[in-house]
Amino acid sequence: MSRHASSQQSKDSQQYQLVPSESPADQARSLTQNNKDQLIHSLRTHKVNTITELRRIERIFAHLDSEEVAEPITSAWAYYVNSNNLLNELRGLTRDIPFSSECLDEAKALVVADPASARSWNYCWLVLAKIEKESLILKYARALASKRSTWGDRQPTKEDAKKFISATIAEWNFAVRQLLKHWDIAPSTTGD
């Protein structure tokens, strides 16, 4: 390797740090008003569109305790869910049996209709938690197994349908749980 290539590689690794060296609390303390404004702008313009990046910003904002950041992060979570970014991430984790958009739509409707939803600002977490709490995966795995289009030209046996339902439940539960792992504790205003 040439000296120039080695120097360039060292410069690149210093410039692009994958894991922040500071905790979210330290990042919040060192956050300038300009940096905060940039984060708020990125939320409002939907430049941040993955659960990982939204959580990174949410962790920093949690230490600011500022009304100024509450609305942008709440709106960003709603946009993330309603613009199919959540569905896309779920489907990225369920390549064998793509996650059901109908399941996600029902969870969203249940969250909107639930007065207890006011306990969190985080629409994404509420929707994922509702999928688990209401056993929506089982319901939609059964519905998918009963669709003629799932099986093509053949009629499944009861055993085939049971295996398919089990595989669907396992894959979809894995995806939902993977995304829920982004929260160590529930993002709740009541502690529930």
KOLROZA-46863 format. One record per atom (N, C-alpha, C): chain; atom name; y negated, x negated, z negated. Coordinates in pm, whole numbers, always signed. Atoms other than C-alpha are relative to their C-alpha. Last residue first. Layout:
> chain;name;north;east;up
> A;CA;Y;X;Z
...
// end
This chain:
> chain;name;north;east;up
> A;N;-133;-54;-35
> A;CA;-225;+4605;-3121
> A;C;+59;-71;+120
> A;N;-105;+84;+55
> A;CA;-511;+4391;-3260
> A;C;+140;+49;+31
> A;N;-50;-56;+126
> A;CA;-766;+4668;-3208
> A;C;+106;-87;-66
> A;N;+113;-13;+92
> A;CA;-987;+4514;-2937
> A;C;+45;+50;-136
> A;N;+24;-131;+59
> A;CA;-680;+4392;-2754
> A;C;-121;-2;-91
> A;N;+146;-4;-5
> A;CA;-597;+4109;-2520
> A;C;-50;+136;-45
> A;N;+54;-110;-80
> A;CA;-237;+4095;-2643
> A;C;-152;-4;+0
> A;N;+16;-121;+80
> A;CA;-143;+3754;-2777
> A;C;-61;+107;+90
> A;N;-72;+32;+124
> A;CA;-11;+3445;-2602
> A;C;-3;+119;-94
> A;N;+68;-36;+125
> A;CA;-121;+3598;-2271
> A;C;+88;-36;-119
> A;N;+135;+57;-5
> A;CA;-23;+3435;-1940
> A;C;-79;+31;-127
> A;N;+2;+127;+74
> A;CA;+337;+3512;-2034
> A;C;-137;-68;+3
> A;N;+42;-27;+138
> A;CA;+270;+3869;-1915
> A;C;-4;-127;-86
> A;N;+145;-21;+0
> A;CA;+287;+3741;-1557
> A;C;-52;+29;-141
> A;N;+66;+126;-37
> A;CA;+633;+3594;-1604
> A;C;-151;+16;-5
> A;N;+2;+86;+120
> A;CA;+742;+3907;-1790
> A;C;-65;-135;+29
> A;N;+97;-56;+95
> A;CA;+643;+4129;-1497
> A;C;-11;-89;-123
> A;N;+135;+15;-54
> A;CA;+824;+3905;-1248
> A;C;-105;+50;-99
> A;N;+35;+142;+2
> A;CA;+1142;+3873;-1456
> A;C;-145;-18;+45
> A;N;+32;+33;+140
> A;CA;+1148;+4248;-1511
> A;C;-42;-146;-13
> A;N;+132;-55;+29
> A;CA;+1126;+4297;-1132
> A;C;-40;-27;-145
> A;N;+103;+72;-74
> A;CA;+1416;+4061;-1059
> A;C;-140;+50;-36
> A;N;+8;+140;+44
> A;CA;+1645;+4189;-1333
> A;C;-115;-72;+68
> A;N;+54;+2;+137
> A;CA;+1572;+4557;-1265
> A;C;-19;-145;-46
> A;N;+142;-36;-11
> A;CA;+1629;+4510;-892
> A;C;-66;-8;-137
> A;N;+69;+115;-59
> A;CA;+1958;+4328;-948
> A;C;-150;+25;+9
> A;N;+0;+110;+99
> A;CA;+2080;+4599;-1186
> A;C;-76;-122;+53
> A;N;+93;-38;+107
> A;CA;+1978;+4876;-945
> A;C;-11;-112;-103
> A;N;+135;+11;-56
> A;CA;+2153;+4700;-657
> A;C;-105;+32;-106
> A;N;+30;+143;-12
> A;CA;+2469;+4651;-861
> A;C;-143;-22;+51
> A;N;+17;+53;+135
> A;CA;+2469;+5018;-962
> A;C;-37;-148;+3
> A;N;+128;-50;+50
> A;CA;+2412;+5129;-600
> A;C;-28;-56;-140
> A;N;+107;+71;-73
> A;CA;+2697;+4911;-475
> A;C;-137;+39;-55
> A;N;+1;+138;+52
> A;CA;+2927;+5049;-748
> A;C;-109;-83;+68
> A;N;+67;-6;+130
> A;CA;+2836;+5406;-657
> A;C;-12;-140;-60
> A;N;-89;-53;+103
> A;CA;+2929;+5321;-299
> A;C;-80;+8;-130
> A;N;-45;+89;+108
> A;CA;+2651;+5277;-49
> A;C;+101;+71;-91
> A;N;+9;-77;+124
> A;CA;+2638;+5482;+274
> A;C;+52;-88;-114
> A;N;-119;-28;+80
> A;CA;+2579;+5257;+571
> A;C;-31;+81;-125
> A;N;-94;-93;-63
> A;CA;+2328;+5249;+853
> A;C;+116;+41;-90
> A;N;-19;+8;-145
> A;CA;+2039;+5092;+665
> A;C;+97;+106;+49
> A;N;-137;+32;-36
> A;CA;+2097;+5078;+291
> A;C;+24;-8;+151
> A;N;-46;+118;+73
> A;CA;+1745;+5067;+155
> A;C;+134;-50;+52
> A;N;+49;+120;-68
> A;CA;+1625;+5306;+426
> A;C;+43;-130;-71
> A;N;-89;+28;-114
> A;CA;+1843;+5583;+282
> A;C;-40;-132;+68
> A;N;+61;-13;-133
> A;CA;+1647;+5571;-40
> A;C;+99;-41;+108
> A;N;-35;-130;-59
> A;CA;+1853;+5629;-356
> A;C;-60;+20;+139
> A;N;-144;-4;-31
> A;CA;+1854;+5262;-456
> A;C;+39;+131;+67
> A;N;-23;+87;-115
> A;CA;+1474;+5253;-433
> A;C;+146;+3;+43
> A;N;+58;-66;-118
> A;CA;+1442;+5553;-664
> A;C;+25;-82;+126
> A;N;-87;-113;-37
> A;CA;+1682;+5397;-913
> A;C;-51;+69;+125
> A;N;-122;+64;-52
> A;CA;+1484;+5072;-913
> A;C;+99;+108;+43
> A;N;+22;+34;-140
> A;CA;+1168;+5283;-945
> A;C;+116;-78;+60
> A;N;+27;-119;-81
> A;CA;+1277;+5456;-1266
> A;C;-11;-36;+149
> A;N;-126;-73;-14
> A;CA;+1428;+5142;-1418
> A;C;-18;+120;+93
> A;N;-86;+79;-88
> A;CA;+1109;+4948;-1348
> A;C;+134;+70;+21
> A;N;+24;-35;-140
> A;CA;+894;+5224;-1492
> A;C;+89;-79;+95
> A;N;-125;+24;-75
> A;CA;+1044;+5185;-1837
> A;C;-13;+38;+147
> A;N;-45;-128;-56
> A;CA;+726;+5335;-1992
> A;C;+128;-11;+82
> A;N;-8;-103;+104
> A;CA;+656;+5040;-2221
> A;C;+60;+130;+52
> A;N;-108;+25;+96
> A;CA;+737;+4773;-1962
> A;C;+19;+117;-96
> A;N;-124;+6;-78
> A;CA;+526;+4909;-1677
> A;C;+118;-19;-94
> A;N;-40;-140;-24
> A;CA;+256;+5001;-1931
> A;C;+129;+4;+81
> A;N;-60;-50;+124
> A;CA;+237;+4637;-2049
> A;C;+50;+143;+17
> A;N;-129;+67;+19
> A;CA;+181;+4522;-1691
> A;C;+71;+49;-126
> A;N;-92;-49;-104
> A;CA;-90;+4784;-1637
> A;C;+138;-65;-17
> A;N;-35;-140;+30
> A;CA;-266;+4711;-1968
> A;C;+103;+53;+99
> A;N;-95;+2;+112
> A;CA;-252;+4335;-1903
> A;C;+45;+141;-34
> A;N;-126;+60;-47
> A;CA;-414;+4383;-1563
> A;C;+105;+1;-111
> A;N;-74;-100;-77
> A;CA;-679;+4623;-1697
> A;C;+135;-55;+49
> A;N;-76;+65;-105
> A;CA;-801;+4371;-1955
> A;C;+94;+99;+70
> A;N;+89;+16;-115
> A;CA;-1083;+4516;-2162
> A;C;+79;-45;+122
> A;N;+8;+130;-66
> A;CA;-831;+4637;-2418
> A;C;-97;+6;+117
> A;N;-27;+107;+97
> A;CA;-805;+4914;-2680
> A;C;-6;-139;+64
> A;N;+128;+57;+43
> A;CA;-977;+5157;-2443
> A;C;+21;-115;-98
> A;N;+34;+112;-87
> A;CA;-635;+5208;-2290
> A;C;-133;-64;-36
> A;N;-19;+125;+74
> A;CA;-546;+5423;-2592
> A;C;-33;-122;+86
> A;N;+120;+29;+81
> A;CA;-699;+5722;-2412
> A;C;+12;-131;-77
> A;N;-33;+26;+140
> A;CA;-417;+5699;-2153
> A;C;-126;-33;-80
> A;N;-13;-127;+72
> A;CA;-498;+5864;-1818
> A;C;+20;-18;-151
> A;N;+127;-73;-12
> A;CA;-629;+5542;-1660
> A;C;+4;+128;-83
> A;N;+101;+71;+79
> A;CA;-330;+5347;-1792
> A;C;-132;+76;+2
> A;N;-29;-22;+142
> A;CA;-85;+5606;-1661
> A;C;-102;-69;-90
> A;N;+38;-138;+32
> A;CA;-249;+5601;-1317
> A;C;+24;+31;-148
> A;N;+146;-7;-1
> A;CA;-227;+5221;-1303
> A;C;-47;+140;-38
> A;N;+48;+68;+121
> A;CA;+139;+5230;-1408
> A;C;-152;+5;-8
> A;N;-22;-90;+114
> A;CA;+211;+5491;-1141
> A;C;-49;-64;-129
> A;N;+96;-111;-7
> A;CA;+45;+5275;-875
> A;C;+18;+97;-117
> A;N;+129;+50;+45
> A;CA;+244;+4969;-985
> A;C;-105;+111;+0
> A;N;-13;+29;+144
> A;CA;+572;+5155;-956
> A;C;-134;-46;-56
> A;N;+1;-130;+67
> A;CA;+467;+5295;-617
> A;C;+11;-17;-152
> A;N;+141;-39;+12
> A;CA;+380;+4943;-497
> A;C;-12;+135;-70
> A;N;+40;-131;-50
> A;CA;+739;+4848;-572
> A;C;-149;+27;-22
> A;N;+44;-90;+106
> A;CA;+814;+4478;-618
> A;C;-58;+127;+61
> A;N;+145;-5;+26
> A;CA;+987;+4317;-322
> A;C;-39;+107;-101
> A;N;+25;-145;+3
> A;CA;+1366;+4284;-363
> A;C;-148;+16;-35
> A;N;-122;-67;-45
> A;CA;+1475;+3931;-270
> A;C;-18;+150;+9
> A;N;-23;+17;-144
> A;CA;+1124;+3780;-282
> A;C;+126;+72;+50
> A;N;-115;-89;-27
> A;CA;+1031;+3913;-623
> A;C;+33;-3;+149
> A;N;-107;+31;+96
> A;CA;+796;+3648;-768
> A;C;+126;+82;+25
> A;N;-29;+142;-14
> A;CA;+559;+3653;-470
> A;C;+112;-45;-92
> A;N;-90;+16;-115
> A;CA;+588;+4029;-480
> A;C;+32;-145;+29
> A;N;-131;-53;+38
> A;CA;+441;+4034;-830
> A;C;+100;-18;+113
> A;N;-60;+98;+90
> A;CA;+159;+3805;-715
> A;C;+137;+46;-48
> A;N;-39;+119;-76
> A;CA;+90;+4028;-416
> A;C;+63;-105;-89
> A;N;-121;-33;-76
> A;CA;+94;+4341;-633
> A;C;+48;-122;+79
> A;N;-110;-6;+97
> A;CA;-157;+4180;-871
> A;C;+131;+31;+72
> A;N;-31;+137;+39
> A;CA;-380;+4084;-577
> A;C;+113;-3;-102
> A;N;-137;+43;-32
> A;CA;-350;+4439;-444
> A;C;+29;-146;-29
> A;N;+7;+58;-135
> A;CA;-727;+4505;-452
> A;C;+134;-56;+47
> A;N;+21;-103;-102
> A;CA;-695;+4744;-748
> A;C;-6;-53;+143
> A;N;-109;-99;-3
> A;CA;-541;+4494;-989
> A;C;-15;+94;+118
> A;N;-126;+72;-22
> A;CA;-771;+4198;-917
> A;C;+117;+98;+12
> A;N;-7;+32;-143
> A;CA;-1072;+4429;-889
> A;C;+133;-67;+33
> A;N;-20;-127;-72
> A;CA;-1005;+4573;-1235
> A;C;+12;-26;+150
> A;N;-139;-43;+21
> A;CA;-961;+4222;-1379
> A;C;+29;+130;+75
> A;N;-86;+89;-79
> A;CA;-1288;+4109;-1218
> A;C;+147;+37;-16
> A;N;+4;-44;-140
> A;CA;-1470;+4412;-1358
> A;C;+91;-85;+88
> A;N;-67;-130;-4
> A;CA;-1362;+4327;-1713
> A;C;+6;+51;+143
> A;N;-144;+26;+11
> A;CA;-1455;+3961;-1659
> A;C;+79;+131;+3
> A;N;-57;+68;-116
> A;CA;-1799;+4051;-1521
> A;C;+150;-25;-10
> A;N;-10;-85;-120
> A;CA;-1871;+4315;-1788
> A;C;+59;-73;+120
> A;N;-99;-107;+17
> A;CA;-1789;+4100;-2091
> A;C;+17;+84;+127
> A;N;-124;+32;-71
> A;CA;-1971;+3782;-1983
> A;C;+103;+113;-5
> A;N;+28;+44;-137
> A;CA;-2330;+3880;-2068
> A;C;+128;-25;+80
> A;N;-1;-121;-83
> A;CA;-2217;+4070;-2376
> A;C;-17;-36;+147
> A;N;+126;-38;-62
> A;CA;-2144;+3730;-2529
> A;C;+18;+125;+85
> A;N;+41;-120;+73
> A;CA;-1878;+3618;-2772
> A;C;-135;+50;+50
> A;N;+145;-14;-11
> A;CA;-1866;+3276;-2605
> A;C;-53;+119;-78
> A;N;+66;+80;+103
> A;CA;-1516;+3180;-2719
> A;C;-152;+12;+4
> A;N;-37;-56;+131
> A;CA;-1347;+3460;-2526
> A;C;-70;-75;-113
> A;N;+95;-104;+36
> A;CA;-1540;+3344;-2217
> A;C;+31;+60;-137
> A;N;+129;+64;+29
> A;CA;-1338;+3022;-2200
> A;C;-98;+105;-51
> A;N;-16;+82;+122
> A;CA;-1006;+3203;-2230
> A;C;-131;-67;-40
> A;N;-1;-91;+115
> A;CA;-1119;+3465;-1975
> A;C;+13;-77;-132
> A;N;+139;-40;+26
> A;CA;-1209;+3190;-1727
> A;C;-6;+92;-122
> A;N;+73;+122;+39
> A;CA;-862;+3036;-1748
> A;C;-144;+35;-36
> A;N;-31;+30;+141
> A;CA;-704;+3383;-1747
> A;C;-74;-124;-47
> A;N;+68;-101;+81
> A;CA;-882;+3472;-1422
> A;C;+24;-25;-149
> A;N;+143;+33;+5
> A;CA;-768;+3142;-1271
> A;C;-79;+101;-82
> A;N;+18;+128;+70
> A;CA;-402;+3196;-1361
> A;C;-149;-34;-13
> A;N;-11;-26;+144
> A;CA;-403;+3565;-1263
> A;C;-26;-128;-80
> A;N;-137;+16;+51
> A;CA;-526;+3477;-918
> A;C;-2;+21;-150
> A;N;-88;-114;-28
> A;CA;-832;+3606;-734
> A;C;+146;-23;-38
> A;N;-114;+28;+87
> A;CA;-1135;+3398;-826
> A;C;+93;+118;+14
> A;N;-50;+129;-48
> A;CA;-1379;+3418;-536
> A;C;+120;-44;-83
> A;N;-146;-1;-17
> A;CA;-1415;+3787;-620
> A;C;+53;-129;+63
> A;N;-21;+9;-145
> A;CA;-1795;+3787;-572
> A;C;+148;-10;+35
> A;N;+64;-114;-67
> A;CA;-1855;+3913;-927
> A;C;+23;+0;+151
> A;N;-69;-124;+38
> A;CA;-1604;+3673;-1080
> A;C;-56;+118;+78
> A;N;-133;+5;-64
> A;CA;-1736;+3370;-889
> A;C;+83;+124;-35
> A;N;+15;-26;-144
> A;CA;-2091;+3470;-987
> A;C;+137;+0;+70
> A;N;+28;-143;-13
> A;CA;-1993;+3490;-1355
> A;C;-13;+37;+147
> A;N;-125;-71;+28
> A;CA;-1835;+3145;-1331
> A;C;-20;+151;+15
> A;N;-90;+22;-113
> A;CA;-2146;+3007;-1160
> A;C;+133;+72;-21
> A;N;+48;-82;-111
> A;CA;-2374;+3164;-1421
> A;C;+91;-13;+122
> A;N;-35;-138;+34
> A;CA;-2165;+3007;-1697
> A;C;-42;+95;+112
> A;N;-145;-14;-17
> A;CA;-2190;+2669;-1528
> A;C;+45;+143;-29
> A;N;-26;+5;-143
> A;CA;-2570;+2707;-1496
> A;C;+150;+17;+29
> A;N;+36;-132;-53
> A;CA;-2599;+2816;-1859
> A;C;+28;+5;+150
> A;N;+144;-16;-19
> A;CA;-2411;+2501;-1955
> A;C;-28;+141;+52
> A;N;+38;-76;-119
> A;CA;-2058;+2519;-2088
> A;C;-152;+14;+7
> A;N;+70;+91;-91
> A;CA;-1991;+2244;-2344
> A;C;-48;+69;+128
> A;N;+110;+68;+70
> A;CA;-1908;+2486;-2625
> A;C;-81;-89;+95
> A;N;+105;-99;+26
> A;CA;-1703;+2709;-2392
> A;C;-121;-66;-67
> A;N;+64;-29;-128
> A;CA;-1503;+2412;-2261
> A;C;-114;+99;-20
> A;N;+84;+115;-33
> A;CA;-1434;+2301;-2618
> A;C;-74;+22;+131
> A;N;+111;-1;+96
> A;CA;-1309;+2651;-2705
> A;C;-96;-115;+27
> A;N;+98;-102;-39
> A;CA;-1101;+2664;-2385
> A;C;-120;+6;-94
> A;N;-48;-134;+33
> A;CA;-939;+2332;-2488
> A;C;-103;+102;+50
> A;N;+59;-67;+116
> A;CA;-1051;+2020;-2308
> A;C;+67;+134;-24
> A;N;-31;+78;+119
> A;CA;-848;+1791;-2081
> A;C;-54;+66;-126
> A;N;+121;+39;+73
> A;CA;-839;+2047;-1803
> A;C;+37;-73;-128
> A;N;-2;-61;+132
> A;CA;-510;+2033;-1614
> A;C;-126;-43;-75
> A;N;-71;-127;-4
> A;CA;-515;+1972;-1240
> A;C;-4;+73;-133
> A;N;-85;-11;+116
> A;CA;-784;+1704;-1244
> A;C;+66;+137;+0
> A;N;-71;-127;+3
> A;CA;-922;+1644;-900
> A;C;+98;+3;-115
> A;N;+87;-108;-43
> A;CA;-1189;+1371;-903
> A;C;+68;+137;-17
> A;N;+105;-19;+99
> A;CA;-997;+1118;-1109
> A;C;-85;+122;+34
> A;N;-62;-53;+121
> A;CA;-682;+1159;-900
> A;C;-103;+20;-111
> A;N;-41;-140;-17
> A;CA;-885;+1127;-582
> A;C;+58;+57;-128
> A;N;+122;-80;-3
> A;CA;-1058;+803;-697
> A;C;+35;+149;+11
> A;N;+52;-3;+136
> A;CA;-724;+647;-790
> A;C;-124;+88;-9
> A;N;-90;-84;+79
> A;CA;-575;+742;-453
> A;C;-50;+12;-143
> A;N;+25;-140;-37
> A;CA;-880;+600;-272
> A;C;+87;+94;-82
> A;N;+130;-38;+56
> A;CA;-854;+270;-460
> A;C;-32;+146;+29
> A;N;-17;-8;+145
> A;CA;-483;+244;-384
> A;C;-130;+45;-67
> A;N;-80;-121;+27
> A;CA;-543;+327;-17
> A;C;+18;+19;-150
> A;N;+85;-116;-28
> A;CA;-825;+68;+2
> A;C;+75;+130;-32
> A;N;+91;-13;+113
> A;CA;-609;-199;-167
> A;C;-90;+123;+18
> A;N;+121;+81;-7
> A;CA;-340;-139;+91
> A;C;-88;+23;-123
> A;N;+118;-86;+0
> A;CA;+0;+0;+0
> A;C;-124;-90;+0
// end
